[in-house]
Amino acid sequence: MNKRLLKVAVTTALTVAFAVPAFANPFTDVPAKHWAYDAVNKLAQAGVVAGYGDGTFKGDKTVSRYEMASMVATAMQKNLNNDQKEIVDKLSQEFATELNSMGVKVDNLDKKVDNLVKISGDARVRYGNGDSFDNTDFRARVNFDGKINDNLRFNARLTSGNMGYNGDFSGSDFNTTNTIKLYTANVTFDALGLTNTIGRQDLTLGNGFLHDSPITGIASQAGNLQMFAGNLEDTNKIYGAEYAMKLGAANITADYVNYDIDNDSVDVYGANIGIKLTNSVTALGEFYNVDNGTTDGNATAYGLKFNKLGLTALYRDVEDGANSPYSNIHNDIQNLNNENGYKGLEVSYDREIAKNTTLNLKYQDFEKQDGTKIDGGARTQAAINVKF
């Protein structure tokens, strides 16, 4: 056990050391021949900004984008003539990102930014250990979101997939299965009182215990009701609906899903509840029933989330036939797809350890429904995710 914990600690430390600097975004110097210097010099000579010394920049002296934005912010507060206002407006657009980070409002910036393609993403390194496995993998994703017109938006995501590590990255998994692919691609628009998303998209029901896997199809939202239909990653089909509501201190969702798996119809009924007991503690419960005509099985998960600590403790009990292959429990580094039923404790810890950087630790101790040990036994997992 100590060896496992040591590997988790080393993985975490190395990831933080290398990942965080890689995604840092410090203000850089404005190049010496940038047009902004002449623009600010004109403002300095007119007494609008102070600049350096006599109000100008000398020789090879450069300033950072932050310093330049500070001068622009000062100029924006002054009474300007038309020529000066034109210069300041141009400068404010050039340094809009820096001004925004300083809390300075740039006229029409929000509207212009909304019309741009927004690029974001994340990078993750993950380590898992059990009695029969010891794995590390990596994943990087890039998201593209944009506005086509006032009633049409698009989303697309590229992913590297989970890239296995075997020392020199030369294994068969790396060469044949780890390729960059288009993971989601969809458009969203309003019609007939519904907000509709068509294309390949994420679908998570409740907390994901029932379903957390993408579909290619349509999802429509009307108030608290979501309806969806399409194909799954493995070409099986799905349709269903989820209704969400708030009742006092409780947030509740109710689900119906029909899977067409290998031409067999599977009906699933589920519910999820989160009750805020105090500001620090939330009680969690999730249930679903799977009926494929010959097997009728239940799956439950219940426990507590300690909000301020980032700690969640759940007891999971999945009967034979109720192990949904589309559950988020199969998104772990070592899944349970081959187990017909299992039960046991799961403890997870989530914490932001730096800006845009989160740490997730998870411990699972599951056994089969008959009490025999699951291959792999107790499992530990550590993951670092950096967003940019």
FISE-470390 format. One line per 3 residues: their letters; for each residue x, z, y of C-alpha. Coordinates in steps of 0.05 Angstrom, whole numbers. Layout:
BEGIN
a	X:Z:Y  ...
//
This chain:
BEGIN
mnk	0:0:0  58:17:48  88:-52:34
rll	22:-85:53  16:-46:117  88:-63:135
kva	74:-137:126  11:-132:169  51:-96:224
vtt	107:-147:223  59:-206:225  22:-175:284
alt	86:-159:323  116:-228:313  52:-263:333
vaf	44:-224:397  117:-235:415  115:-310:407
avp	42:-329:421  29:-292:486  87:-322:526
afa	70:-391:500  1:-389:531  20:-354:596
npf	4:-393:660  49:-368:716  46:-400:785
tdv	101:-452:791  139:-476:852  109:-533:893
pak	159:-591:888  203:-600:950  175:-669:966
hwa	101:-650:955  55:-674:1010  29:-603:1020
yda	93:-583:1058  81:-634:1113  8:-613:1116
vnk	23:-539:1123  79:-554:1174  28:-588:1218
laq	-17:-527:1213  43:-481:1227  64:-520:1289
agv	-8:-514:1314  -6:-438:1303  -58:-439:1248
vag	-10:-409:1196  55:-371:1204  100:-406:1153
ygd	173:-383:1152  213:-368:1215  192:-421:1265
gtf	132:-438:1221  165:-493:1180  201:-501:1114
kgd	276:-515:1118  322:-553:1072  310:-542:998
ktv	267:-480:1009  206:-483:963  147:-437:954
sry	103:-422:895  33:-449:888  8:-378:899
ema	45:-372:965  20:-440:987  -52:-420:968
smv	-44:-356:1008  -28:-398:1070  -87:-443:1057
ata	-132:-383:1049  -108:-358:1118  -122:-426:1149
mqk	-192:-427:1120  -210:-366:1161  -189:-398:1228
nln	-229:-438:1279  -204:-509:1267  -212:-576:1301
ndq	-234:-636:1260  -163:-659:1244  -142:-590:1222
kei	-205:-580:1181  -191:-646:1145  -121:-622:1127
vdk	-146:-553:1103  -202:-584:1061  -151:-629:1026
lsq	-104:-570:1014  -162:-526:988  -178:-578:935
efa	-105:-584:914  -98:-508:906  -169:-495:884
tel	-149:-461:819  -102:-412:855  -153:-399:910
nsm	-206:-385:858  -161:-335:822  -152:-301:890
gvk	-227:-296:898  -230:-347:955  -292:-390:957
vdn	-279:-465:963  -337:-506:988  -367:-551:934
ldk	-314:-527:884  -364:-500:834  -402:-566:833
kvd	-339:-608:826  -311:-564:770  -378:-567:734
nlv	-372:-643:732  -302:-641:702  -285:-641:628
kis	-265:-570:612  -210:-560:561  -201:-494:525
gda	-178:-472:457  -147:-419:413  -90:-409:365
rvr	-92:-360:306  -43:-333:256  -70:-294:197
ygn	-41:-253:140  -79:-229:78  -58:-186:19
gds	-90:-164:-46  -69:-148:-117  -69:-223:-136
fdn	-53:-258:-70  -6:-254:-10  -22:-309:41
tdf	-7:-328:112  -40:-385:149  -44:-415:219
rar	-98:-452:258  -102:-485:326  -165:-512:360
vnf	-179:-549:425  -249:-553:456  -275:-606:504
dgk	-338:-592:544  -366:-637:598  -426:-661:637
ind	-450:-732:628  -508:-725:678  -555:-671:703
nlr	-591:-668:636  -537:-686:586  -475:-648:565
fna	-425:-660:509  -380:-617:466  -324:-634:418
rlt	-273:-593:381  -208:-613:347  -179:-567:294
sgn	-116:-565:252  -153:-529:197  -121:-469:162
mgy	-49:-489:152  -18:-453:93  54:-428:98
ngd	102:-430:40  170:-422:72  188:-492:97
fsg	119:-521:109  132:-574:56  81:-554:3
sdf	26:-600:-22  -27:-562:18  10:-575:83
ntt	22:-648:70  -45:-668:42  -99:-621:68
nti	-75:-596:136  -92:-653:183  -122:-651:253
kly	-195:-669:250  -256:-673:294  -295:-610:275
tan	-354:-612:324  -382:-668:366  -450:-662:398
vtf	-493:-673:459  -543:-624:490  -604:-642:532
dal	-673:-615:552  -736:-651:528  -808:-632:513
glt	-795:-560:535  -738:-553:485  -662:-549:493
nti	-636:-595:439  -566:-604:410  -554:-665:366
grq	-491:-678:326  -441:-635:288  -447:-564:314
dlt	-436:-491:297  -494:-452:266  -492:-376:260
lgn	-553:-336:239  -557:-262:254  -486:-234:249
gfl	-466:-290:202  -476:-253:136  -531:-302:117
hds	-501:-365:148  -440:-381:190  -422:-454:177
pit	-429:-519:218  -484:-570:207  -491:-643:226
gia	-562:-651:252  -606:-623:307  -619:-553:334
sqa	-674:-540:384  -685:-477:425  -751:-455:456
gnl	-746:-386:486  -727:-338:430  -741:-389:375
qmf	-687:-434:346  -703:-490:297  -651:-531:260
agn	-644:-585:207  -586:-626:181  -529:-634:131
led	-477:-582:113  -402:-593:106  -410:-606:31
tnk	-467:-656:42  -520:-607:20  -580:-603:67
iyg	-610:-546:108  -670:-533:152  -700:-470:180
aey	-713:-426:240  -691:-361:272  -731:-317:319
amk	-696:-264:362  -729:-207:400  -713:-141:433
lga	-754:-80:415  -735:-18:453  -661:-4:437
ani	-662:-53:379  -641:-126:377  -675:-160:319
tad	-672:-230:288  -715:-258:233  -694:-320:193
yvn	-721:-371:145  -674:-422:114  -683:-475:61
ydi	-621:-503:27  -623:-566:-15  -563:-552:-59
dnd	-548:-604:-111  -621:-625:-108  -644:-554:-121
svd	-688:-521:-68  -665:-451:-47  -708:-409:-1
vyg	-676:-353:39  -711:-300:81  -669:-255:125
ani	-668:-203:180  -615:-172:224  -619:-110:268
gik	-574:-74:316  -597:-8:346  -557:22:403
ltn	-556:96:387  -510:114:445  -465:75:492
svt	-410:85:440  -447:75:374  -492:19:348
alg	-526:21:280  -523:-46:243  -565:-74:187
efy	-572:-142:155  -613:-166:96  -630:-231:63
nvd	-666:-252:-1  -647:-315:-41  -698:-349:-86
ngt	-678:-413:-122  -737:-412:-171  -699:-380:-229
tdg	-658:-327:-193  -684:-278:-141  -629:-236:-109
nat	-620:-192:-48  -560:-182:-2  -553:-123:46
ayg	-501:-98:95  -509:-34:136  -464:12:175
lkf	-440:33:244  -402:0:301  -362:44:348
nkl	-365:0:409  -310:31:452  -262:37:394
glt	-274:-33:368  -285:-4:298  -339:-26:250
aly	-354:4:181  -403:-32:134  -426:-24:62
rdv	-442:-91:30  -486:-99:-32  -496:-170:-57
edg	-536:-180:-121  -523:-234:-173  -547:-300:-145
ans	-548:-277:-72  -477:-293:-53  -489:-346:0
pys	-432:-397:1  -444:-406:76  -434:-332:95
nih	-380:-312:144  -350:-268:90  -322:-333:61
ndi	-285:-347:126  -233:-294:107  -164:-315:83
qnl	-186:-300:11  -260:-315:-2  -309:-290:-54
nne	-342:-356:-70  -333:-346:-145  -364:-277:-148
ngy	-438:-277:-167  -448:-206:-141  -406:-151:-110
kgl	-411:-86:-71  -365:-41:-31  -337:-19:35
evs	-312:-63:92  -277:-34:153  -255:-78:212
ydr	-220:-65:277  -223:-112:337  -183:-100:400
eia	-159:-141:460  -84:-126:461  -67:-171:520
knt	-103:-219:566  -138:-271:523  -105:-242:460
tln	-144:-205:407  -123:-168:344  -168:-163:283
lky	-153:-118:223  -198:-117:162  -199:-76:98
qdf	-246:-91:40  -255:-53:-25  -305:-92:-68
ekq	-324:-89:-141  -371:-129:-184  -443:-105:-194
dgt	-425:-79:-263  -370:-35:-232  -311:-76:-257
kid	-255:-92:-209  -257:-159:-172  -195:-201:-181
gga	-154:-184:-119  -180:-113:-114  -174:-80:-46
rtq	-158:-133:7  -126:-126:75  -123:-177:130
aai	-91:-181:199  -104:-236:250  -80:-251:320
nvk	-120:-300:363  -96:-326:430  -146:-363:475
f	-125:-412:529
//
